[in-house]
């Protein structure tokens, strides 16, 4: 323990280390639940990836004895940035297309100074460079860093084109930063929001003296590392869970794995080395790491436990007995593959071996399998949820609101009306919407006829068929 900046006792930073399934998340959630049950007014913060916030909240509320909480914040980095910056004036957010347009404009202005990227008319150049700028922002690289890299490459006699690219990127990044600085009152750059939020950590009341848990991350961007460093500096205590094999590294003096020495848990090892360096540079108190060895996740499947323990290439021996825990099935195509999975899921549920919610289907490419999954699971009556980012334009509420606006401004065109009637926001059932569509197309309903108060009485004899 040591004295914190606010005068109270400060607990240490502690790493929770172990391979997959050893209980790191269970440990963190258990500590949080005990802290909630014990009472007190100290803030509690759980930092997890964006897609894991709901799962973590649900796990805490279903752990028994916790029906609600007010002092626990389950946050992702995006949500944390939102809370830290919510007092600022509202601004328009720069989209990917807008970023590419800004870069294209800057390229035209820098043509005389560029060495490699002079051909502004090249298709896709602006969008590609905009993506590079976004990545540089995420890693907190500045124009000066790129110039230093270019100078190093020149000294090492690298290809002139390569050196020129780095100098061009430095000029472009510098111009982009200057442009966004001048546009700050109107536009917000999402790629720079987390960097701006990090400066507000020390002023946020809900973070001062908080107990912090970090779980579910295999690595961090430069922005996230900088923000996490600020969080560690103001927290009363912190526990950081990382997935790695503790027996494969030196926990006191870890080194970042390189391409030649990279192992299965290289990402976790690299993250551990970087975080340990941050803790020591900031002179934060460091407790002995909690090392978890026992794979609790596979207690009922010893074959999988043996497989998990021997997956790293440097441990592989001869054939491994896994007692039928893994089955390899060859399918002719993706459609047949998904149908087989659907049949196997139905059989497992009917036999009472598990419930729908206990089953996960993992694919290499969600977009490639999405339509097959929807068709097979829909036909089989399997309730499912596809975990993929959904554009706002695909959301039912957004689609309905957009259609209402188009109807109000577009003169009630028949295609727009029929499209709206088929959305879940319509009061009509699917069968009723189909009947209205057939009637409207048969009798040419148009424009203001959709809003007239008098009922339609065209060809009543034929209308009876509808």
VENMOPE-V740431 format. One record per pair of residues at least 12 apart in sequence whose C-alpha atoms are under 6 Angstrom apart, sorted by the first residue. I is the first residue (numbers start at 0). J is the second residue. D is the distance in Angstrom with one decimal. If there is no record, write none. Layout:
i=[I & I]
j=[J & J]
d=[D & D]
This chain:
i=[9 & 10 & 10 & 11 & 11 & 11 & 11 & 12 & 12 & 12 & 12 & 12 & 13 & 13 & 13 & 14 & 14 & 14 & 14 & 15 & 15 & 15 & 15 & 16 & 16 & 16 & 17 & 17 & 17 & 17 & 17 & 18 & 18 & 18 & 20 & 20 & 20 & 21 & 21 & 21 & 21 & 42 & 42 & 43 & 43 & 43 & 44 & 44 & 44 & 45 & 45 & 45 & 46 & 46 & 46 & 47 & 47 & 47 & 48 & 49 & 80 & 80 & 83 & 90 & 90 & 90 & 91 & 91 & 92 & 92 & 93 & 93 & 99 & 99 & 99 & 102 & 103 & 113 & 114 & 115 & 133 & 137 & 138 & 138 & 138 & 139 & 139 & 142 & 142 & 142 & 145 & 145 & 146 & 149 & 149 & 194 & 197 & 207 & 208 & 208 & 209 & 209 & 210 & 210 & 210 & 210 & 211 & 212 & 212 & 212 & 213 & 214 & 217 & 217 & 218 & 241 & 242 & 243 & 243 & 253 & 255 & 263 & 302 & 302 & 302 & 334 & 338 & 410 & 411 & 412 & 413 & 420]
j=[235 & 235 & 236 & 236 & 284 & 285 & 286 & 236 & 237 & 238 & 285 & 286 & 238 & 286 & 288 & 238 & 239 & 240 & 288 & 239 & 240 & 288 & 289 & 240 & 241 & 290 & 242 & 243 & 244 & 290 & 291 & 242 & 243 & 244 & 294 & 295 & 296 & 291 & 293 & 294 & 295 & 70 & 209 & 71 & 209 & 210 & 71 & 72 & 211 & 73 & 212 & 213 & 74 & 75 & 213 & 75 & 214 & 215 & 75 & 75 & 193 & 196 & 196 & 185 & 186 & 187 & 186 & 187 & 186 & 187 & 187 & 188 & 125 & 126 & 129 & 125 & 125 & 167 & 163 & 164 & 190 & 222 & 220 & 221 & 222 & 221 & 222 & 169 & 172 & 173 & 165 & 169 & 166 & 162 & 165 & 222 & 226 & 233 & 234 & 235 & 234 & 235 & 234 & 235 & 236 & 237 & 237 & 237 & 238 & 239 & 239 & 240 & 266 & 267 & 270 & 267 & 267 & 264 & 267 & 272 & 269 & 311 & 321 & 322 & 324 & 371 & 375 & 446 & 446 & 446 & 445 & 432]
d=[5.1 & 5.7 & 4.8 & 5.5 & 4.6 & 4.9 & 5.4 & 5.9 & 4.8 & 5.9 & 4.9 & 5.9 & 4.7 & 5.1 & 5.6 & 5.6 & 4.8 & 5.9 & 4.8 & 5.8 & 4.5 & 5.9 & 4.8 & 5.9 & 5.3 & 4.9 & 5.5 & 5.4 & 5.7 & 5.9 & 4.9 & 5.2 & 5.1 & 5.3 & 5.2 & 5.8 & 4.7 & 5.9 & 5.5 & 4.2 & 5.3 & 5.1 & 4.7 & 4.6 & 5.4 & 5.0 & 5.7 & 4.8 & 4.9 & 4.8 & 4.8 & 5.9 & 5.0 & 5.6 & 4.8 & 5.3 & 5.4 & 5.7 & 5.3 & 5.0 & 5.7 & 5.2 & 5.7 & 5.5 & 5.4 & 5.9 & 4.9 & 6.0 & 5.8 & 4.8 & 5.9 & 5.3 & 5.4 & 4.8 & 5.4 & 5.7 & 5.1 & 5.6 & 5.7 & 5.9 & 5.9 & 5.5 & 5.5 & 4.0 & 5.8 & 5.5 & 5.9 & 4.4 & 5.9 & 5.8 & 5.8 & 5.5 & 5.9 & 5.0 & 5.6 & 5.8 & 4.8 & 5.5 & 4.7 & 4.4 & 4.8 & 5.3 & 5.9 & 5.5 & 4.9 & 5.9 & 4.5 & 5.6 & 4.9 & 5.8 & 4.7 & 5.0 & 5.8 & 5.3 & 5.5 & 6.0 & 5.5 & 5.1 & 5.3 & 5.5 & 4.7 & 5.8 & 3.7 & 5.5 & 5.8 & 5.8 & 5.9 & 5.7 & 4.9 & 5.5 & 5.8 & 5.9]
